[in-house]
Amino acid sequence: MFTGLVQAVGTVVHTREGPGGVRRIAVDTGAWAHRPSPGDSIAVDGCCLTVVGEPEESVLSFDAIPQTLALTTLGSLRAGDRVNLEHAATPSTLLGGH
């Protein structure tokens, strides 16, 4: 579950096409203190994606399937684009009035 409140703004490092139309999206999270593990959910521009592979410094990678790319703004992302980031809510997450 996500609150919809942006926690950080990241920058797309690259997008790479993979088998079956899956696109790997790498995002530099900059100074965001949250450091997820592989398998954790992160909302990228409001779309829930799963961290794949081990994060490299402040760069997280995600795989987006063709349906996600077609129905969200993720399909138009290019290197240098800025994206909103949010980690999944926990029982202690401040909901900010939602």
MOJOGI-V874597 format. One record per helix or strand of 2 or more residues. SS is the DSSP state (2 for helix, 1 for strand). FROM is the first residue (numbers start at 0). LEN is the number of residues. If there is no record, write none. Layout:
SS:FROM:LEN
SS:FROM:LEN
//
This chain:
1:7:10
2:18:3
1:22:6
1:40:4
1:46:10
1:58:6
2:65:6
2:72:4
1:81:6
//
